Amino acid sequence: MVRTKIVGAALAALAVAGLAVAVPWGVASGDDRAAQARRGPLVIGHRGASGYRPEHTLASYELAARMGADYVEPDLVATKDGRLVARHENEIGTTTDVASRPEFAGRRTTKVVDGVSLTGWFTEDFTLAELKTLRAVERIPDVRARNTLYNGRFEVPTLEEVVDLSRRLSRELGREIGIYPETKHPTYFQEIGLPLEPRLVDVLDRKGLNRHGAKVYVQSFEVANLKWLKSRVRVPLVQLVGATGAPYDFVKAGDKRTYRDLVTPAGLAEVRTYAAGVGAEKSLIIPRDAAGYLQQPTTLVRDAHTRGLVVHSWTFRNENTFQPADFRTSTDPTAYGRAFEEYARFYATGLDGVFADNPDTAVEARKG
């Protein structure tokens, strides 16, 4: 962390002097460059503070902001009547109490989403009013049993409600809380006549957030929708990349490229033509060996910075089951590992932001 602080101080000095910096701190957001360089990597509340509350609820987002997160991340899917709501997936059997609602038993069905057959209940088969009668539940109760205490307490929020919450908390906390929406399964929703992107643009327009300097990032695992958004939004776009697989729009079009192709030097150069950053799965930055131990960092952060892209990495979680083998504290998968040590390793790579289920830990870790 000493190296990180020295680099941050140097970047801050250069930014104050009005000079260009090699590492694009804040280039893709409305943050003041010098302030971000001093503060360190952005902390993005992954689905809110999902380590402590059922994910994608206003309670989860609010807790993330109060814990110090710079941004909160709503994943967006569409309702039958075309509203954007925050759910990790359009299948809601594991994140709401819909399975216990006899009035919706007939909605259970099987669909193919991004080439995968899924059985359950889907947001596009419910109006917003119907979804509002449901309540969120903990998605991974075997790991986060304590979060089940909050099952049944919180609604499924709309994107507008997340924006309004971020504004209220920004006023209350005296610092701007950004939003970092992800469009989920954009090709699928396009094909069923509920495209996400025009609806997202509409909300950003109506809320006064479709402007340069707004504290907003928009992210996607697909490519074509980001290219479509490029000429329609004034906020930075982020290309999400996994360690395996490929963008579904590539698969659908017969394009043989994978996510790993997108993080080669040539791939990053192409990403830079439509996006301001890369949202990379952690192992693309520091791989793990077959036993789960961290290896040496790749060149991804350096390669992305060279091409003017910021790098935000996902997902950081405190529990042993998610930690590298280096930092597990026991064989109990639900116990906390030595998360500060993991953050230190990743912060030292010079990355620009982290998606964290436990935002308070990420904020504390960047203090060094």
Order of alpha helices (4+ residues) and beta strands (2+ residues): alpha-alpha-beta-alpha-beta-beta-beta-beta-beta-alpha-alpha-beta-beta-alpha-alpha-beta-alpha-beta-alpha-alpha-alpha-beta-alpha-beta-alpha-beta-alpha
